[in-house]
């Protein structure tokens, strides 16, 4: 990679990180932590002195909501929180031990999670750029990277969430698949299936990429290693059975978060759209949750339109197939809860933005920057966003 390109990505990443401190500072001045939601803050889990340090540096909000669960799993192992897949918390624990961690939720654990997320996101931007340049000009690749950075929920990629690690493995798996290095593509596919449930969606997509190449035999397929991709999910399922006597307990655990998610049946998304329209019509927009419902419905509509445009623009079909599967799985659970975050993996929409006219790009970046500020502003004070 050219030095000037790496510098471009580094500057863009640093500018993004600096921008994210603005809503944190504004929220600290204008908004109290949401009453009744104090359990979503690391303040209730860590030592007062540790929290004081994190709070003073505007770092504490990065462990809000799911960050608490990942830190708990990293420090104490699983209890009933099997909905959070193991690769990220294992990574946190490993690095925390190197840093000399003493107790769960101490500064070493937080620092480990924060570093892993941000380093993984920076590296994912680098690999994303390299992936895009296989099909597009440098200008489009750079704008795709900027579109990802500016996305309204991109702040989750700098939080103690598994999203950034997932994106890194996703881009690496696709990149090596494009280079016909199937063993490496498969290794990162295994990592994907150990990071989030939708990681398993890479398996059929790698199969598609492999067999679309002429003269591929079954013997060569066995040597490719692609068939090992489900082993990550299979291994985690066995672990679930050992502890909970249920191979699919991680699915049942998704219903433990009071998010109205169906875990025992498929709910087709038209039903969910109808439910959301009803919520928006019958409830008052004075409620914060009304605006989140609008955000969730809007996110679904946006990603559907973006993926359709990607198909029309002839974005690589395997990218679109993965995105459709990764969006439909959570969208078929009877709710679009957390969908504004989940659609971050639908990366063809960032390619599409890179192909937009200049006027549409300006519109996208303006709206996204405003929403990014607002959403992080509330997230930092215990308001659920995604």
PEVENKA-V175869 format. One line per field, one symbol per residue. phi: phi as a letter, one per 30 degrees, with the letter a starting at -180 (. if undefined). psi: psi as a letter, one per 30 degrees, with the letter a starting at -180 (. if undefined). burial: I if it has 9 or more other C-alpha atoms within 8 Angstrom, else O. A space follows every 50 residues. Layout:
phi: ???
psi: ???
burial: ???
//
This chain:
phi: .ddddddeddddddddddeddddddddddcbddedicdddcdddccdedd deddddchceedcdhdedddddddcbidbccddcdddddddddddddddi dcbeidddddeddddedddddedddddeddddddbbdedddddddddddd eecddddccdbdeddddddddddddddddicdddededddeedccaeddd ddddddedddddddiccdddddddieddedddddddddddddcbhadcdd ddddddchciddcbaccddedddedddddddccddddddddddddddddd dddddddddedddideddddeeddddddeddcciaceidedddedddedd deddcddedddddddddddddeddddededcicdca
psi: kkefeeeeeeeeeeeeeeeffeeeeeeeefklkkkfgfffkfffflkeee eeeeeeghfeffglcfeeeeeeeeefakdghffjlfeeeeeeeeeeeefh kelkgaeeeeeeeeeeeeeeeeeeeeeeeeeeffflleeeeeeeeeeeef kfgffffglilfeeeeeeeeeeeeefeeggieeeeeefeeeeffelefff ffefeeeeeeffklhkleeeeefefeffefeeeeeeeeeeeeeghjfgff eeffggghggkkfglkjkfeeeeeeeeeeeeflkgfkefeeeeeeeeeee eeeeeeeeeeeeghkkeeeeeeeeefeeeffggglgkgefeefffifffe eeefflleeeeeeeeeeeeeeeeeeeeeefggkke.
burial: OOOOOIOOIIOIIOOIOOOIIIIIIIIOOOOOOIOOIIOIIIIOOIIOOI IOOIIOOIIIIIIIIIIIIIIIIIIOOOOOIIIIIIIIIIIIIOIIOOOO IOOIIIOIIIIIIIOIIIOIIIIIIIIIIIIIIOOOOOOIIIIIIIIIII IIIIIIIIIIIIIIIIIIIIIIIIIIIOOOIIIIIIIIIIIIIIIIIIII IIIOIIIIIIOOOOOIOOOOIIOIIIIOIIOIIOOIIIIIIOOOOIIIII IIIIIOOOOOIIIOOIIIIOIIIOOIOOIIOOOOOOOOOIIIIIIIIOII OOIOOIIOIIIOOOIOOIIIIIIIIIIOIIIIIIIIIIIIIIIIOIIIII IIIIOIOOOOIOOIIOOIIIIIIIIIIIIIIIIOIO
//
